[in-house]
Amino acid sequence: MSNQLPVINLMGPTASGKTALACELYEQGHFELISVDSALVYKDMDIGTAKPTKEEQARYPHHLIDIITPLEVYSAANFVEDAYALIDDIHARGKTPILVGGTMLYFKALLEGLSSNLPSADQTIRAEIQAQAEQQGWEAVYAELCAVDPLAGQKFKSSDKQRIIRALEVFKLTGQPITKLQAEQPKNVPYRYTFHNHALLPDRVELHKRIEMRLKTMWDIGFLHEVKGLIGKYDLNDNLPSMRSVGYRQTLEFLQKSDQSNEKRQEMEDKSLFATRQLAKRQYTWLRSLQESHNFKTYLTITQAQEDLRNCYG
């Protein structure tokens, strides 16, 4: 279908090297980069997100970086709307978009579309659910979800706070389970695009080493100071989506405690490392799941990906 617009998706777990690979392709001159990262959208969250520096962004501009404050919410639906508009604009400029990142929910939404006609967020209802959780605990809220939407209860854990809030919100607004509505409603699939999907899937032992090195660098260059600055600038709490980002959640929790001894700091750093490894594990799982429905090229090493992508798009 020659009239379809090509879109290159470059995916991979955290610290896999995908951003460096995308920047190398950008050097060829006929691409623009779109970030697919739910943490890079936040201003002032730089070190803990491994955000490209200002100098790197000047050399390799990325769309959808630094677009909201840590107090705001950016959903998969927001991403899809913004990404579609950017993809069309980039093609209108005679270039090809490369979407690069590790937020697999965003890639899934882009590739498969989102259920249409689900109700928009209702802040009053969300506040009521949040208040219920504070009074009764999240287990009680989760139990309520299981009662009205057993399938959602099977899919979610009691710790999936935002997904629980959304599912209960939809039920309270419509009287129907979100899982039923999602199954019944058509998807807004972008037929005008042809997606070329590439995924970096390095050996997990090697990836864990890269993650550990990245986190050590983060602490060395001032990640703790960054989070202190965020607390001073914004009215942060651990329920904000921005503060659920790995590293930030653990650091905020540490800084809110009176005991900030070296022992507690080491404990916080260990928790951050564990959480980042768990994130990478979930990203692998997402990628394997997406592979079942979409054509993918996968690479064990950056060198393999470099050689293939140069041949494909050089």
ChimeraX commands (.cxc) that place a marker at each C-alpha (Angstrom):
marker #1 position 0.00,0.00,0.00 radius 0.5
marker #1 position 2.22,2.78,-1.31 radius 0.5
marker #1 position -0.03,5.53,0.05 radius 0.5
marker #1 position 0.54,4.46,3.65 radius 0.5
marker #1 position 2.96,6.52,5.71 radius 0.5
marker #1 position 5.99,4.66,7.12 radius 0.5
marker #1 position 6.60,4.89,10.86 radius 0.5
marker #1 position 9.68,3.35,12.48 radius 0.5
marker #1 position 9.21,2.08,16.02 radius 0.5
marker #1 position 12.39,1.45,17.99 radius 0.5
marker #1 position 11.61,-0.26,21.29 radius 0.5
marker #1 position 13.52,-1.88,24.09 radius 0.5
marker #1 position 13.87,-2.14,27.85 radius 0.5
marker #1 position 15.50,0.58,29.89 radius 0.5
marker #1 position 19.28,0.94,29.36 radius 0.5
marker #1 position 19.24,-1.20,26.21 radius 0.5
marker #1 position 20.82,1.52,24.04 radius 0.5
marker #1 position 17.81,2.38,21.87 radius 0.5
marker #1 position 18.15,6.16,22.26 radius 0.5
marker #1 position 21.77,6.14,21.08 radius 0.5
marker #1 position 20.71,4.01,18.12 radius 0.5
marker #1 position 17.90,6.41,17.21 radius 0.5
marker #1 position 20.29,9.36,17.40 radius 0.5
marker #1 position 22.69,7.57,15.06 radius 0.5
marker #1 position 19.87,7.18,12.53 radius 0.5
marker #1 position 18.90,10.83,13.00 radius 0.5
marker #1 position 22.37,11.80,11.79 radius 0.5
marker #1 position 21.40,10.61,8.31 radius 0.5
marker #1 position 19.22,13.70,7.95 radius 0.5
marker #1 position 15.87,12.31,6.84 radius 0.5
marker #1 position 14.35,11.39,10.20 radius 0.5
marker #1 position 12.75,13.11,13.18 radius 0.5
marker #1 position 12.57,11.60,16.65 radius 0.5
marker #1 position 9.49,11.17,18.82 radius 0.5
marker #1 position 10.01,10.08,22.42 radius 0.5
marker #1 position 7.83,7.21,23.64 radius 0.5
marker #1 position 8.55,7.53,27.34 radius 0.5
marker #1 position 6.02,8.27,30.06 radius 0.5
marker #1 position 8.70,9.85,32.29 radius 0.5
marker #1 position 10.48,12.06,29.73 radius 0.5
marker #1 position 7.32,14.13,29.28 radius 0.5
marker #1 position 7.96,15.78,32.67 radius 0.5
marker #1 position 9.92,19.00,33.00 radius 0.5
marker #1 position 12.70,19.10,35.63 radius 0.5
marker #1 position 12.86,15.29,35.86 radius 0.5
marker #1 position 16.16,14.85,34.07 radius 0.5
marker #1 position 18.68,12.65,35.86 radius 0.5
marker #1 position 16.34,9.92,37.06 radius 0.5
marker #1 position 14.75,9.55,33.61 radius 0.5
marker #1 position 18.12,9.42,31.80 radius 0.5
marker #1 position 16.78,12.29,29.72 radius 0.5
marker #1 position 19.05,13.47,26.92 radius 0.5
marker #1 position 20.95,16.56,28.05 radius 0.5
marker #1 position 20.12,20.01,26.68 radius 0.5
marker #1 position 23.17,19.73,24.43 radius 0.5
marker #1 position 22.06,16.29,23.19 radius 0.5
marker #1 position 18.53,17.53,22.59 radius 0.5
marker #1 position 19.88,20.46,20.61 radius 0.5
marker #1 position 21.82,18.05,18.42 radius 0.5
marker #1 position 19.13,15.34,18.35 radius 0.5
marker #1 position 15.76,17.03,18.91 radius 0.5
marker #1 position 13.06,14.78,20.40 radius 0.5
marker #1 position 9.37,15.55,20.27 radius 0.5
marker #1 position 7.32,14.90,23.46 radius 0.5
marker #1 position 10.08,15.67,25.96 radius 0.5
marker #1 position 9.51,18.32,28.69 radius 0.5
marker #1 position 5.89,19.01,27.78 radius 0.5
marker #1 position 4.19,18.99,31.22 radius 0.5
marker #1 position 5.07,19.56,34.89 radius 0.5
marker #1 position 5.37,16.69,37.39 radius 0.5
marker #1 position 1.98,17.74,38.81 radius 0.5
marker #1 position 0.15,16.99,35.55 radius 0.5
marker #1 position -1.15,13.75,34.06 radius 0.5
marker #1 position -0.31,12.41,30.60 radius 0.5
marker #1 position -2.21,9.34,29.46 radius 0.5
marker #1 position -1.81,6.82,26.67 radius 0.5
marker #1 position -4.71,8.57,24.93 radius 0.5
marker #1 position -2.84,11.89,25.15 radius 0.5
marker #1 position 0.23,10.23,23.70 radius 0.5
marker #1 position -1.64,8.65,20.77 radius 0.5
marker #1 position -3.31,11.95,19.89 radius 0.5
marker #1 position -0.01,13.84,20.03 radius 0.5
marker #1 position 1.94,11.12,18.21 radius 0.5
marker #1 position -0.52,10.90,15.31 radius 0.5
marker #1 position -0.39,14.66,14.83 radius 0.5
marker #1 position 3.42,14.66,14.94 radius 0.5
marker #1 position 3.70,11.74,12.54 radius 0.5
marker #1 position 1.57,13.58,9.99 radius 0.5
marker #1 position 3.53,16.82,10.47 radius 0.5
marker #1 position 6.86,15.04,10.06 radius 0.5
marker #1 position 5.72,13.39,6.83 radius 0.5
marker #1 position 4.47,16.75,5.59 radius 0.5
marker #1 position 8.05,17.99,6.04 radius 0.5
marker #1 position 9.27,15.14,3.85 radius 0.5
marker #1 position 10.86,13.16,6.68 radius 0.5
marker #1 position 10.17,9.84,8.41 radius 0.5
marker #1 position 9.34,9.61,12.13 radius 0.5
marker #1 position 11.32,7.34,14.44 radius 0.5
marker #1 position 9.44,6.62,17.65 radius 0.5
marker #1 position 11.88,5.56,20.33 radius 0.5
marker #1 position 11.31,4.58,23.93 radius 0.5
marker #1 position 10.37,1.96,26.47 radius 0.5
marker #1 position 6.79,2.76,27.46 radius 0.5
marker #1 position 5.18,-0.29,25.92 radius 0.5
marker #1 position 1.64,0.76,26.79 radius 0.5
marker #1 position 2.13,3.75,24.50 radius 0.5
marker #1 position 3.45,1.55,21.69 radius 0.5
marker #1 position 0.52,-0.85,22.14 radius 0.5
marker #1 position -1.95,2.03,21.96 radius 0.5
marker #1 position -0.20,3.37,18.87 radius 0.5
marker #1 position -0.18,0.00,17.09 radius 0.5
marker #1 position -3.64,-1.17,18.10 radius 0.5
marker #1 position -5.57,2.00,18.79 radius 0.5
marker #1 position -7.64,2.78,21.86 radius 0.5
marker #1 position -11.21,1.90,22.73 radius 0.5
marker #1 position -13.44,4.77,21.67 radius 0.5
marker #1 position -16.27,6.41,23.59 radius 0.5
marker #1 position -15.03,5.50,27.07 radius 0.5
marker #1 position -15.87,8.36,29.44 radius 0.5
marker #1 position -13.28,11.02,30.12 radius 0.5
marker #1 position -11.67,11.29,33.53 radius 0.5
marker #1 position -13.90,12.70,36.27 radius 0.5
marker #1 position -11.78,14.40,38.92 radius 0.5
marker #1 position -14.59,14.41,41.49 radius 0.5
marker #1 position -15.05,10.65,41.29 radius 0.5
marker #1 position -11.29,10.10,41.31 radius 0.5
marker #1 position -10.99,12.20,44.46 radius 0.5
marker #1 position -13.75,10.14,46.10 radius 0.5
marker #1 position -11.96,6.88,45.26 radius 0.5
marker #1 position -8.68,8.30,46.53 radius 0.5
marker #1 position -10.34,9.39,49.78 radius 0.5
marker #1 position -11.85,5.93,50.19 radius 0.5
marker #1 position -8.41,4.39,49.77 radius 0.5
marker #1 position -6.92,6.69,52.39 radius 0.5
marker #1 position -9.68,5.80,54.87 radius 0.5
marker #1 position -10.11,2.08,54.17 radius 0.5
marker #1 position -6.91,1.06,52.40 radius 0.5
marker #1 position -6.28,0.02,48.80 radius 0.5
marker #1 position -7.20,-3.59,49.51 radius 0.5
marker #1 position -10.77,-2.46,50.26 radius 0.5
marker #1 position -10.92,-0.42,47.04 radius 0.5
marker #1 position -9.52,-3.37,45.11 radius 0.5
marker #1 position -12.15,-5.65,46.65 radius 0.5
marker #1 position -14.87,-3.27,45.44 radius 0.5
marker #1 position -13.42,-3.43,41.93 radius 0.5
marker #1 position -13.37,-7.25,42.03 radius 0.5
marker #1 position -17.04,-7.23,43.03 radius 0.5
marker #1 position -18.20,-5.00,40.14 radius 0.5
marker #1 position -15.67,-6.11,37.50 radius 0.5
marker #1 position -14.21,-9.56,38.31 radius 0.5
marker #1 position -12.27,-9.67,35.04 radius 0.5
marker #1 position -10.52,-6.39,35.87 radius 0.5
marker #1 position -9.80,-7.84,39.30 radius 0.5
marker #1 position -8.05,-10.77,37.65 radius 0.5
marker #1 position -6.01,-8.50,35.37 radius 0.5
marker #1 position -4.96,-5.95,38.01 radius 0.5
marker #1 position -3.15,-6.22,41.31 radius 0.5
marker #1 position -4.16,-4.32,44.43 radius 0.5
marker #1 position -1.03,-2.20,43.91 radius 0.5
marker #1 position -2.16,-1.02,40.43 radius 0.5
marker #1 position -3.67,2.12,41.90 radius 0.5
marker #1 position -4.21,4.15,38.75 radius 0.5
marker #1 position -5.74,1.23,36.84 radius 0.5
marker #1 position -8.06,0.51,39.77 radius 0.5
marker #1 position -9.11,4.15,39.94 radius 0.5
marker #1 position -9.81,4.22,36.20 radius 0.5
marker #1 position -11.80,0.98,36.25 radius 0.5
marker #1 position -13.94,2.06,39.20 radius 0.5
marker #1 position -14.35,5.52,37.69 radius 0.5
marker #1 position -15.73,4.03,34.46 radius 0.5
marker #1 position -18.08,1.75,36.40 radius 0.5
marker #1 position -19.40,4.64,38.49 radius 0.5
marker #1 position -19.92,6.78,35.37 radius 0.5
marker #1 position -21.49,4.10,33.14 radius 0.5
marker #1 position -22.73,1.35,35.43 radius 0.5
marker #1 position -20.80,-1.16,33.32 radius 0.5
marker #1 position -17.42,-2.86,33.77 radius 0.5
marker #1 position -14.58,-1.26,31.85 radius 0.5
marker #1 position -13.54,-4.70,30.58 radius 0.5
marker #1 position -16.97,-5.18,28.99 radius 0.5
marker #1 position -16.88,-1.76,27.34 radius 0.5
marker #1 position -13.36,-2.29,26.05 radius 0.5
marker #1 position -14.32,-5.65,24.54 radius 0.5
marker #1 position -17.41,-4.22,22.82 radius 0.5
marker #1 position -16.08,-0.95,21.46 radius 0.5
marker #1 position -14.25,-0.53,18.16 radius 0.5
marker #1 position -10.62,0.47,18.12 radius 0.5
marker #1 position -9.33,3.60,16.42 radius 0.5
marker #1 position -6.66,1.81,14.41 radius 0.5
marker #1 position -4.55,4.15,12.22 radius 0.5
marker #1 position -4.79,2.40,8.87 radius 0.5
marker #1 position -2.95,5.22,7.11 radius 0.5
marker #1 position 0.37,4.15,8.68 radius 0.5
marker #1 position 2.73,1.27,8.03 radius 0.5
marker #1 position 4.64,0.46,11.19 radius 0.5
marker #1 position 8.17,-0.95,10.98 radius 0.5
marker #1 position 8.83,-2.44,14.41 radius 0.5
marker #1 position 12.32,-3.02,15.78 radius 0.5
marker #1 position 13.16,-4.14,19.30 radius 0.5
marker #1 position 16.42,-4.33,21.20 radius 0.5
marker #1 position 16.30,-7.38,23.47 radius 0.5
marker #1 position 19.77,-7.73,24.97 radius 0.5
marker #1 position 20.87,-10.57,27.21 radius 0.5
marker #1 position 19.36,-9.95,30.64 radius 0.5
marker #1 position 22.62,-10.42,32.51 radius 0.5
marker #1 position 24.26,-7.78,30.33 radius 0.5
marker #1 position 21.22,-5.51,30.67 radius 0.5
marker #1 position 21.32,-5.78,34.47 radius 0.5
marker #1 position 24.95,-4.67,34.39 radius 0.5
marker #1 position 24.01,-1.67,32.24 radius 0.5
marker #1 position 21.16,-0.80,34.60 radius 0.5
marker #1 position 23.47,-0.94,37.62 radius 0.5
marker #1 position 26.02,1.29,35.89 radius 0.5
marker #1 position 23.31,3.77,34.87 radius 0.5
marker #1 position 21.96,4.01,38.41 radius 0.5
marker #1 position 25.43,4.48,39.87 radius 0.5
marker #1 position 25.99,7.33,37.44 radius 0.5
marker #1 position 22.62,8.84,38.41 radius 0.5
marker #1 position 23.56,8.94,42.09 radius 0.5
marker #1 position 27.04,10.26,41.31 radius 0.5
marker #1 position 25.78,13.21,39.24 radius 0.5
marker #1 position 23.16,14.33,41.74 radius 0.5
marker #1 position 19.88,12.44,41.45 radius 0.5
marker #1 position 19.13,12.88,45.15 radius 0.5
marker #1 position 19.67,16.64,44.79 radius 0.5
marker #1 position 17.35,16.66,41.77 radius 0.5
marker #1 position 14.50,15.10,43.75 radius 0.5
marker #1 position 15.08,17.55,46.62 radius 0.5
marker #1 position 14.77,20.36,44.09 radius 0.5
marker #1 position 11.52,18.90,42.76 radius 0.5
marker #1 position 10.10,18.75,46.28 radius 0.5
marker #1 position 11.05,22.40,46.77 radius 0.5
marker #1 position 9.49,23.50,43.50 radius 0.5
marker #1 position 6.32,21.38,43.37 radius 0.5
marker #1 position 3.74,20.09,45.84 radius 0.5
marker #1 position 4.63,16.44,45.25 radius 0.5
marker #1 position 3.05,13.30,46.67 radius 0.5
marker #1 position 3.48,9.60,45.94 radius 0.5
marker #1 position 0.10,9.36,44.19 radius 0.5
marker #1 position 1.20,11.53,41.27 radius 0.5
marker #1 position 1.98,9.56,38.10 radius 0.5
marker #1 position 5.32,11.37,37.84 radius 0.5
marker #1 position 6.36,10.16,41.28 radius 0.5
marker #1 position 5.51,6.56,40.43 radius 0.5
marker #1 position 8.45,6.54,38.02 radius 0.5
marker #1 position 11.13,4.11,39.16 radius 0.5
marker #1 position 13.80,5.82,41.21 radius 0.5
marker #1 position 11.65,8.84,41.96 radius 0.5
marker #1 position 9.16,6.83,44.00 radius 0.5
marker #1 position 11.88,5.30,46.18 radius 0.5
marker #1 position 13.79,8.58,46.55 radius 0.5
marker #1 position 10.70,10.59,47.47 radius 0.5
marker #1 position 9.81,7.99,50.08 radius 0.5
marker #1 position 13.34,8.23,51.52 radius 0.5
marker #1 position 13.31,12.03,51.65 radius 0.5
marker #1 position 9.92,12.09,53.40 radius 0.5
marker #1 position 11.29,10.07,56.33 radius 0.5
marker #1 position 13.08,11.47,59.34 radius 0.5
marker #1 position 15.76,8.77,59.25 radius 0.5
marker #1 position 18.05,9.62,56.33 radius 0.5
marker #1 position 21.08,7.74,57.56 radius 0.5
marker #1 position 23.62,6.19,55.21 radius 0.5
marker #1 position 22.07,2.82,55.95 radius 0.5
marker #1 position 18.62,4.05,54.89 radius 0.5
marker #1 position 20.07,5.73,51.81 radius 0.5
marker #1 position 21.72,2.47,50.75 radius 0.5
marker #1 position 18.41,0.71,51.29 radius 0.5
marker #1 position 16.72,3.28,49.05 radius 0.5
marker #1 position 19.35,2.82,46.34 radius 0.5
marker #1 position 18.93,-0.95,46.52 radius 0.5
marker #1 position 15.15,-0.57,46.18 radius 0.5
marker #1 position 15.64,1.66,43.14 radius 0.5
marker #1 position 17.91,-0.91,41.51 radius 0.5
marker #1 position 15.43,-3.70,42.17 radius 0.5
marker #1 position 12.52,-1.60,40.84 radius 0.5
marker #1 position 14.44,-0.75,37.66 radius 0.5
marker #1 position 15.23,-4.41,37.04 radius 0.5
marker #1 position 11.55,-5.22,37.56 radius 0.5
marker #1 position 10.64,-2.51,35.06 radius 0.5
marker #1 position 12.97,-4.09,32.50 radius 0.5
marker #1 position 11.35,-7.47,33.17 radius 0.5
marker #1 position 7.89,-6.01,32.53 radius 0.5
marker #1 position 9.17,-4.35,29.35 radius 0.5
marker #1 position 10.44,-7.70,28.07 radius 0.5
marker #1 position 7.03,-9.22,28.81 radius 0.5
marker #1 position 5.22,-6.41,26.97 radius 0.5
marker #1 position 7.51,-6.78,23.97 radius 0.5
marker #1 position 6.99,-10.53,23.77 radius 0.5
marker #1 position 3.24,-9.97,23.95 radius 0.5
marker #1 position 3.30,-7.36,21.18 radius 0.5
marker #1 position 5.43,-9.66,19.03 radius 0.5
marker #1 position 2.59,-12.16,18.96 radius 0.5
marker #1 position 0.33,-9.68,17.14 radius 0.5
marker #1 position 2.73,-7.53,15.11 radius 0.5
marker #1 position 5.72,-8.06,12.86 radius 0.5
marker #1 position 8.93,-7.37,14.76 radius 0.5
marker #1 position 12.62,-7.48,14.08 radius 0.5
marker #1 position 14.51,-8.18,17.29 radius 0.5
marker #1 position 18.19,-7.74,18.07 radius 0.5
marker #1 position 20.33,-9.16,20.86 radius 0.5
marker #1 position 23.03,-6.52,20.46 radius 0.5
marker #1 position 23.22,-2.89,19.46 radius 0.5
marker #1 position 25.73,-3.87,16.76 radius 0.5
marker #1 position 23.19,-6.19,15.13 radius 0.5
marker #1 position 20.59,-3.44,15.20 radius 0.5
marker #1 position 23.00,-0.85,13.80 radius 0.5
marker #1 position 23.93,-3.03,10.85 radius 0.5
marker #1 position 20.35,-3.97,10.02 radius 0.5
marker #1 position 18.88,-0.49,10.43 radius 0.5
marker #1 position 21.63,1.06,8.32 radius 0.5
marker #1 position 20.76,-1.40,5.56 radius 0.5
marker #1 position 17.04,-0.75,5.94 radius 0.5
marker #1 position 17.09,3.03,6.25 radius 0.5
marker #1 position 20.54,4.21,5.26 radius 0.5
marker link #1:1,2 radius 0.2
marker link #1:2,3 radius 0.2
marker link #1:3,4 radius 0.2
marker link #1:4,5 radius 0.2
marker link #1:5,6 radius 0.2
marker link #1:6,7 radius 0.2
marker link #1:7,8 radius 0.2
marker link #1:8,9 radius 0.2
marker link #1:9,10 radius 0.2
marker link #1:10,11 radius 0.2
marker link #1:11,12 radius 0.2
marker link #1:12,13 radius 0.2
marker link #1:13,14 radius 0.2
marker link #1:14,15 radius 0.2
marker link #1:15,16 radius 0.2
marker link #1:16,17 radius 0.2
marker link #1:17,18 radius 0.2
marker link #1:18,19 radius 0.2
marker link #1:19,20 radius 0.2
marker link #1:20,21 radius 0.2
marker link #1:21,22 radius 0.2
marker link #1:22,23 radius 0.2
marker link #1:23,24 radius 0.2
marker link #1:24,25 radius 0.2
marker link #1:25,26 radius 0.2
marker link #1:26,27 radius 0.2
marker link #1:27,28 radius 0.2
marker link #1:28,29 radius 0.2
marker link #1:29,30 radius 0.2
marker link #1:30,31 radius 0.2
marker link #1:31,32 radius 0.2
marker link #1:32,33 radius 0.2
marker link #1:33,34 radius 0.2
marker link #1:34,35 radius 0.2
marker link #1:35,36 radius 0.2
marker link #1:36,37 radius 0.2
marker link #1:37,38 radius 0.2
marker link #1:38,39 radius 0.2
marker link #1:39,40 radius 0.2
marker link #1:40,41 radius 0.2
marker link #1:41,42 radius 0.2
marker link #1:42,43 radius 0.2
marker link #1:43,44 radius 0.2
marker link #1:44,45 radius 0.2
marker link #1:45,46 radius 0.2
marker link #1:46,47 radius 0.2
marker link #1:47,48 radius 0.2
marker link #1:48,49 radius 0.2
marker link #1:49,50 radius 0.2
marker link #1:50,51 radius 0.2
marker link #1:51,52 radius 0.2
marker link #1:52,53 radius 0.2
marker link #1:53,54 radius 0.2
marker link #1:54,55 radius 0.2
marker link #1:55,56 radius 0.2
marker link #1:56,57 radius 0.2
marker link #1:57,58 radius 0.2
marker link #1:58,59 radius 0.2
marker link #1:59,60 radius 0.2
marker link #1:60,61 radius 0.2
marker link #1:61,62 radius 0.2
marker link #1:62,63 radius 0.2
marker link #1:63,64 radius 0.2
marker link #1:64,65 radius 0.2
marker link #1:65,66 radius 0.2
marker link #1:66,67 radius 0.2
marker link #1:67,68 radius 0.2
marker link #1:68,69 radius 0.2
marker link #1:69,70 radius 0.2
marker link #1:70,71 radius 0.2
marker link #1:71,72 radius 0.2
marker link #1:72,73 radius 0.2
marker link #1:73,74 radius 0.2
marker link #1:74,75 radius 0.2
marker link #1:75,76 radius 0.2
marker link #1:76,77 radius 0.2
marker link #1:77,78 radius 0.2
marker link #1:78,79 radius 0.2
marker link #1:79,80 radius 0.2
marker link #1:80,81 radius 0.2
marker link #1:81,82 radius 0.2
marker link #1:82,83 radius 0.2
marker link #1:83,84 radius 0.2
marker link #1:84,85 radius 0.2
marker link #1:85,86 radius 0.2
marker link #1:86,87 radius 0.2
marker link #1:87,88 radius 0.2
marker link #1:88,89 radius 0.2
marker link #1:89,90 radius 0.2
marker link #1:90,91 radius 0.2
marker link #1:91,92 radius 0.2
marker link #1:92,93 radius 0.2
marker link #1:93,94 radius 0.2
marker link #1:94,95 radius 0.2
marker link #1:95,96 radius 0.2
marker link #1:96,97 radius 0.2
marker link #1:97,98 radius 0.2
marker link #1:98,99 radius 0.2
marker link #1:99,100 radius 0.2
marker link #1:100,101 radius 0.2
marker link #1:101,102 radius 0.2
marker link #1:102,103 radius 0.2
marker link #1:103,104 radius 0.2
marker link #1:104,105 radius 0.2
marker link #1:105,106 radius 0.2
marker link #1:106,107 radius 0.2
marker link #1:107,108 radius 0.2
marker link #1:108,109 radius 0.2
marker link #1:109,110 radius 0.2
marker link #1:110,111 radius 0.2
marker link #1:111,112 radius 0.2
marker link #1:112,113 radius 0.2
marker link #1:113,114 radius 0.2
marker link #1:114,115 radius 0.2
marker link #1:115,116 radius 0.2
marker link #1:116,117 radius 0.2
marker link #1:117,118 radius 0.2
marker link #1:118,119 radius 0.2
marker link #1:119,120 radius 0.2
marker link #1:120,121 radius 0.2
marker link #1:121,122 radius 0.2
marker link #1:122,123 radius 0.2
marker link #1:123,124 radius 0.2
marker link #1:124,125 radius 0.2
marker link #1:125,126 radius 0.2
marker link #1:126,127 radius 0.2
marker link #1:127,128 radius 0.2
marker link #1:128,129 radius 0.2
marker link #1:129,130 radius 0.2
marker link #1:130,131 radius 0.2
marker link #1:131,132 radius 0.2
marker link #1:132,133 radius 0.2
marker link #1:133,134 radius 0.2
marker link #1:134,135 radius 0.2
marker link #1:135,136 radius 0.2
marker link #1:136,137 radius 0.2
marker link #1:137,138 radius 0.2
marker link #1:138,139 radius 0.2
marker link #1:139,140 radius 0.2
marker link #1:140,141 radius 0.2
marker link #1:141,142 radius 0.2
marker link #1:142,143 radius 0.2
marker link #1:143,144 radius 0.2
marker link #1:144,145 radius 0.2
marker link #1:145,146 radius 0.2
marker link #1:146,147 radius 0.2
marker link #1:147,148 radius 0.2
marker link #1:148,149 radius 0.2
marker link #1:149,150 radius 0.2
marker link #1:150,151 radius 0.2
marker link #1:151,152 radius 0.2
marker link #1:152,153 radius 0.2
marker link #1:153,154 radius 0.2
marker link #1:154,155 radius 0.2
marker link #1:155,156 radius 0.2
marker link #1:156,157 radius 0.2
marker link #1:157,158 radius 0.2
marker link #1:158,159 radius 0.2
marker link #1:159,160 radius 0.2
marker link #1:160,161 radius 0.2
marker link #1:161,162 radius 0.2
marker link #1:162,163 radius 0.2
marker link #1:163,164 radius 0.2
marker link #1:164,165 radius 0.2
marker link #1:165,166 radius 0.2
marker link #1:166,167 radius 0.2
marker link #1:167,168 radius 0.2
marker link #1:168,169 radius 0.2
marker link #1:169,170 radius 0.2
marker link #1:170,171 radius 0.2
marker link #1:171,172 radius 0.2
marker link #1:172,173 radius 0.2
marker link #1:173,174 radius 0.2
marker link #1:174,175 radius 0.2
marker link #1:175,176 radius 0.2
marker link #1:176,177 radius 0.2
marker link #1:177,178 radius 0.2
marker link #1:178,179 radius 0.2
marker link #1:179,180 radius 0.2
marker link #1:180,181 radius 0.2
marker link #1:181,182 radius 0.2
marker link #1:182,183 radius 0.2
marker link #1:183,184 radius 0.2
marker link #1:184,185 radius 0.2
marker link #1:185,186 radius 0.2
marker link #1:186,187 radius 0.2
marker link #1:187,188 radius 0.2
marker link #1:188,189 radius 0.2
marker link #1:189,190 radius 0.2
marker link #1:190,191 radius 0.2
marker link #1:191,192 radius 0.2
marker link #1:192,193 radius 0.2
marker link #1:193,194 radius 0.2
marker link #1:194,195 radius 0.2
marker link #1:195,196 radius 0.2
marker link #1:196,197 radius 0.2
marker link #1:197,198 radius 0.2
marker link #1:198,199 radius 0.2
marker link #1:199,200 radius 0.2
marker link #1:200,201 radius 0.2
marker link #1:201,202 radius 0.2
marker link #1:202,203 radius 0.2
marker link #1:203,204 radius 0.2
marker link #1:204,205 radius 0.2
marker link #1:205,206 radius 0.2
marker link #1:206,207 radius 0.2
marker link #1:207,208 radius 0.2
marker link #1:208,209 radius 0.2
marker link #1:209,210 radius 0.2
marker link #1:210,211 radius 0.2
marker link #1:211,212 radius 0.2
marker link #1:212,213 radius 0.2
marker link #1:213,214 radius 0.2
marker link #1:214,215 radius 0.2
marker link #1:215,216 radius 0.2
marker link #1:216,217 radius 0.2
marker link #1:217,218 radius 0.2
marker link #1:218,219 radius 0.2
marker link #1:219,220 radius 0.2
marker link #1:220,221 radius 0.2
marker link #1:221,222 radius 0.2
marker link #1:222,223 radius 0.2
marker link #1:223,224 radius 0.2
marker link #1:224,225 radius 0.2
marker link #1:225,226 radius 0.2
marker link #1:226,227 radius 0.2
marker link #1:227,228 radius 0.2
marker link #1:228,229 radius 0.2
marker link #1:229,230 radius 0.2
marker link #1:230,231 radius 0.2
marker link #1:231,232 radius 0.2
marker link #1:232,233 radius 0.2
marker link #1:233,234 radius 0.2
marker link #1:234,235 radius 0.2
marker link #1:235,236 radius 0.2
marker link #1:236,237 radius 0.2
marker link #1:237,238 radius 0.2
marker link #1:238,239 radius 0.2
marker link #1:239,240 radius 0.2
marker link #1:240,241 radius 0.2
marker link #1:241,242 radius 0.2
marker link #1:242,243 radius 0.2
marker link #1:243,244 radius 0.2
marker link #1:244,245 radius 0.2
marker link #1:245,246 radius 0.2
marker link #1:246,247 radius 0.2
marker link #1:247,248 radius 0.2
marker link #1:248,249 radius 0.2
marker link #1:249,250 radius 0.2
marker link #1:250,251 radius 0.2
marker link #1:251,252 radius 0.2
marker link #1:252,253 radius 0.2
marker link #1:253,254 radius 0.2
marker link #1:254,255 radius 0.2
marker link #1:255,256 radius 0.2
marker link #1:256,257 radius 0.2
marker link #1:257,258 radius 0.2
marker link #1:258,259 radius 0.2
marker link #1:259,260 radius 0.2
marker link #1:260,261 radius 0.2
marker link #1:261,262 radius 0.2
marker link #1:262,263 radius 0.2
marker link #1:263,264 radius 0.2
marker link #1:264,265 radius 0.2
marker link #1:265,266 radius 0.2
marker link #1:266,267 radius 0.2
marker link #1:267,268 radius 0.2
marker link #1:268,269 radius 0.2
marker link #1:269,270 radius 0.2
marker link #1:270,271 radius 0.2
marker link #1:271,272 radius 0.2
marker link #1:272,273 radius 0.2
marker link #1:273,274 radius 0.2
marker link #1:274,275 radius 0.2
marker link #1:275,276 radius 0.2
marker link #1:276,277 radius 0.2
marker link #1:277,278 radius 0.2
marker link #1:278,279 radius 0.2
marker link #1:279,280 radius 0.2
marker link #1:280,281 radius 0.2
marker link #1:281,282 radius 0.2
marker link #1:282,283 radius 0.2
marker link #1:283,284 radius 0.2
marker link #1:284,285 radius 0.2
marker link #1:285,286 radius 0.2
marker link #1:286,287 radius 0.2
marker link #1:287,288 radius 0.2
marker link #1:288,289 radius 0.2
marker link #1:289,290 radius 0.2
marker link #1:290,291 radius 0.2
marker link #1:291,292 radius 0.2
marker link #1:292,293 radius 0.2
marker link #1:293,294 radius 0.2
marker link #1:294,295 radius 0.2
marker link #1:295,296 radius 0.2
marker link #1:296,297 radius 0.2
marker link #1:297,298 radius 0.2
marker link #1:298,299 radius 0.2
marker link #1:299,300 radius 0.2
marker link #1:300,301 radius 0.2
marker link #1:301,302 radius 0.2
marker link #1:302,303 radius 0.2
marker link #1:303,304 radius 0.2
marker link #1:304,305 radius 0.2
marker link #1:305,306 radius 0.2
marker link #1:306,307 radius 0.2
marker link #1:307,308 radius 0.2
marker link #1:308,309 radius 0.2
marker link #1:309,310 radius 0.2
marker link #1:310,311 radius 0.2
marker link #1:311,312 radius 0.2
marker link #1:312,313 radius 0.2
marker link #1:313,314 radius 0.2
view
